[in-house]
Amino acid sequence: MLTSRAEAAVDLDAVRHNVAILRAAAGDAQVLVAVKADGYGHGAVEVARAALEAGAAWLGVVLVEEGVALRAAGITAPVLVMMEPPPGAGAVAAAHDLDLGLGSPAALADAVAAGARVHLKVDTGLSRGGSVDWPTLVKTAAETDANVVGVWSHLVCADDPDHPANASQAARFAEALEVAAAAGLRPSLRHLANSAATLTALATHYDLVRPGIAVYGLSPVPGETYGLRPAMTLRARVAMTKDVPAGTGVSYGHRYVTPRATRLALVPLGYGDGVPRNATNTAEVFVGGARHYVSGTVCMDQFVVDVGDGAVEAGDEVVLFGTGDGGEPTAIEWAAALGTISYEIVTRVMPRVPRRYVGGRG
Ligand SMILES: Cc1ncc(COP(=O)(O)O)c(C=O)c1O
């Protein structure tokens, strides 16, 4: 039972369950769990521990600071920093036993000077990080005696298993591995797959897969669940209710006007907590045993729900999203209603919302 204003409850058993599904799908490949952005909003350290307990071998972050925070929490598992690192990152990585994923000559030189382990990244089509002058990068790595333990890339359209970009990226990756081998590099970790590819594209698994969103129980492929269990439930307690007549304008701009005499429930969460402002009149919440729309403009700290003649009182629990098992929407449903992806819905829940861990120690 919720005793505070609001909470994001994170079910670590669900995380372990999801990692087990991903391990089974990964086959012989090791599993790196992406815990960047504070574990997609779930708490990087707690998720990391649960994932490692469930057999994940690696952790993935994007900032060296995120890797340092895992080390400070006493986590000793291998950690890969998965975004092009800034100057000076090599020394930090070496000091904290972090692996650097990189694709630029400057970052490679920085890592070599510091003696940091590197995973060379080839751009196979995403045009984000990764090298587009791969022969030169691998030649430089070989000539400078870089400690290259991995070669990797990232997929553009893995969530659409039939998209032609998948085959073209797989072919470019295979070619890049040959070029690296010809330059004399022998990386033991070749990796390409995110959650979607882990679950749908065996040929992309190589030595290591890098799931993120599926670890949190949110399917990367529309219409499929793969048995994943959503880990986060965002809930609050109704702060107050009021009975109002038909024609009552609600919240800033009166973008909602009550169509009949009704009861309004005030929910003490707003965009300052990570509830998107465009949930206004669009997303649903579960309260009083039924779903109701967010009614009127989402404010910084609160929003209103027209609960009709539902028996809703101050102190009642309102669930924004969760597993869906109790009738509440899922983060995937929120994302669909708001024209975004579930990643954004969970990751944007602010630190102001206390996390409560359930399902074993975190
Ligand atoms: C480089 C890299 N690998 C793996 C992942 C995990 O992706 P997903 O959450 O889709 O499984 C991400 C996240 O975007 C990423 O940037």
The ligand as an SDF file (V2000), in Angstrom:
LIG
                    3D

 16 16  0  0  0  0  0  0  0  0999 V2000
   24.5900    1.1500  -28.1590 C   0  0  0  0  0  0  0  0  0  0  0  0
   23.3610    0.6030  -27.5600 C   0  0  0  0  0  0  0  0  0  0  0  0
   23.2640   -0.7090  -27.3490 N   0  0  0  0  0  0  0  0  0  0  0  0
   22.1620   -1.2590  -26.7980 C   0  0  0  0  0  0  0  0  0  0  0  0
   21.0820   -0.4830  -26.4560 C   0  0  0  0  0  0  0  0  0  0  0  0
   19.8510   -1.1310  -25.9070 C   0  0  0  0  0  0  0  0  0  0  0  0
   18.7840   -0.9590  -26.8000 O   0  0  0  0  0  0  0  0  0  0  0  0
   17.3230   -1.4710  -26.4440 P   0  0  0  0  0  0  0  0  0  0  0  0
   16.9000   -0.7030  -25.2440 O   0  0  0  0  0  0  0  0  0  0  0  0
   16.5260   -1.1470  -27.6520 O   0  0  0  0  0  0  0  0  0  0  0  0
   17.4430   -2.9220  -26.1860 O   0  0  0  0  0  0  0  0  0  0  0  0
   21.1470    0.8910  -26.6820 C   0  0  0  0  0  0  0  0  0  0  0  0
   19.9930    1.7480  -26.3570 C   0  0  0  0  0  0  0  0  0  0  0  0
   19.5410    2.5320  -27.1080 O   0  0  0  0  0  0  0  0  0  0  0  0
   22.3190    1.4520  -27.2370 C   0  0  0  0  0  0  0  0  0  0  0  0
   22.4130    2.7650  -27.4540 O   0  0  0  0  0  0  0  0  0  0  0  0
  1  2  1  0
  2  3  1  0
  2 15  2  0
  3  4  2  0
  4  5  1  0
  5  6  1  0
  5 12  2  0
  6  7  1  0
  7  8  1  0
  8  9  2  0
  8 10  1  0
  8 11  1  0
 12 13  1  0
 12 15  1  0
 13 14  2  0
 15 16  1  0
M  END
$$$$
